[in-house]
Structure formats: structure tokens, C-alpha cells
Amino acid sequence: MRYKTDIADLLDSDLLALDQVRLVRYRSASQYDDPVKIHYGMLAEDVHAANPILTTTTKLSILDGVDLDVPDWVQYERFIPLLIEQGRRDRKRIAALEARLQ
């Protein structure tokens, strides 16, 4: 809590991005990557549309005084808390369903 403020539990709406993003395989167009190697991941544009918190953006000036936030890359580590929370909820739901079967 030393470096955090406005701490709150995750909302159901925070988890929606997990179902909304498209998982893809691709070859990188970056000059720093091997163009033959296959990568797995998500498209920054899709992730940004689902939840902008999960991406890093660059401001792009398109007109005088008009800036547009353009997604640059996916912040994969920001998915970790969402995945942990979804896993917890799934385990609780499975336990409840198993209890009903007994």
C-alpha cells in the first residue's frame, strides 16, 4: 500500500476483457525480431478496445489540438491479476456445482 492509492476489489466488468480479446499467432514485423519465428499473443488494438488499461499507448497528433491515443503494445503482466481472479471464481463455481451433485 506504500505506492498505491484508491485500492478496490476487481469488478466483474474488469474481467470482461478476458473473453473479448482475440488470441492469435503471428510473425513479427519488428526489425528486432526474427521474421521467421512464430509468436503467440494478442493484438494491441483489440486489447485496447476491450480495456485500455491493458495496453501502452502513444499520443498521435492528427490535427491541431487533436491527439489520439494509439495502442503500441499489450501489457501482458497486467492480465495476471485478472486471470488469478477468474481462476478463483471458477474454482468457487466448480466447488458449488460439485456440492450440489453430492
C-alpha positions in Angstrom: 0.0 0.0 0.0 3.0 2.2 0.1 2.9 3.0 -3.6 -0.8 2.5 -4.3 -3.9 4.6 -3.8 -7.7 4.1 -4.5 -7.3 0.4 -3.8 -10.5 -1.6 -4.6 -11.5 -5.2 -5.4 -11.8 -6.1 -9.1 -15.2 -5.6 -10.7 -17.0 -8.1 -12.8 -16.5 -5.6 -15.7 -12.7 -5.8 -15.2 -12.8 -9.5 -16.2 -14.7 -9.0 -19.4 -11.5 -8.3 -21.4 -10.5 -11.9 -20.9 -13.4 -13.0 -23.1 -13.2 -10.1 -25.5 -9.6 -10.3 -26.8 -8.6 -12.3 -29.8 -5.8 -14.8 -29.3 -3.5 -15.0 -32.4 -0.4 -16.5 -33.8 1.7 -14.2 -35.9 5.1 -13.3 -37.3 6.6 -10.1 -36.0 7.3 -7.2 -38.4 9.7 -5.6 -35.8 13.3 -5.2 -37.0 14.4 -6.6 -33.7 12.6 -10.0 -34.1 13.3 -13.0 -36.2 10.8 -12.7 -39.1 10.5 -16.5 -39.4 9.7 -17.1 -35.8 6.0 -17.7 -34.8 4.7 -15.7 -31.8 1.5 -16.2 -29.8 -0.3 -13.3 -28.3 -2.9 -10.6 -28.7 -3.4 -7.6 -30.9 -2.8 -4.3 -29.0 -5.7 -2.7 -30.9 -8.2 -5.5 -29.8 -6.9 -5.4 -26.2 -7.1 -1.6 -26.1 -10.7 -1.7 -27.3 -11.6 -4.3 -24.6 -9.8 -2.5 -21.8 -7.3 0.3 -22.4 -5.6 -0.3 -19.0 -4.1 -3.4 -20.5 -2.1 -1.6 -23.2 0.6 1.1 -23.5 -0.3 3.9 -25.9 1.4 6.8 -27.7 -0.2 10.1 -28.3 -0.5 10.8 -32.0 -1.4 14.3 -33.2 -3.8 14.0 -36.0 -5.0 17.7 -36.2 -4.1 20.9 -34.4 -5.1 20.3 -30.8 -6.5 16.8 -31.5 -4.5 13.9 -30.1 -5.3 10.3 -30.4 -4.1 7.5 -28.1 -2.8 4.8 -30.3 -2.1 1.4 -28.7 1.5 0.3 -29.0 1.7 -3.0 -27.2 0.0 -5.3 -24.8 1.0 -5.1 -21.2 0.8 -8.9 -20.6 1.7 -8.7 -16.9 -1.5 -6.7 -16.3 -3.5 -9.7 -17.2 -2.1 -11.7 -14.3 -4.5 -10.3 -11.6 -7.4 -10.8 -13.9 -6.5 -14.4 -14.6 -6.0 -15.1 -10.9 -9.4 -13.6 -10.0 -11.1 -15.5 -12.8 -9.5 -18.8 -11.6 -10.7 -18.1 -8.1 -14.2 -17.5 -9.3 -14.2 -20.6 -11.5 -12.9 -22.8 -8.6 -15.7 -21.5 -6.3 -18.3 -22.2 -9.0 -17.0 -25.7 -9.6 -17.0 -26.4 -5.9 -20.6 -25.3 -5.6 -21.6 -27.4 -8.6 -19.8 -30.5 -7.1 -21.5 -29.9 -3.8 -24.9 -29.9 -5.5 -24.1 -33.3 -7.1 -23.3 -35.0 -3.8 
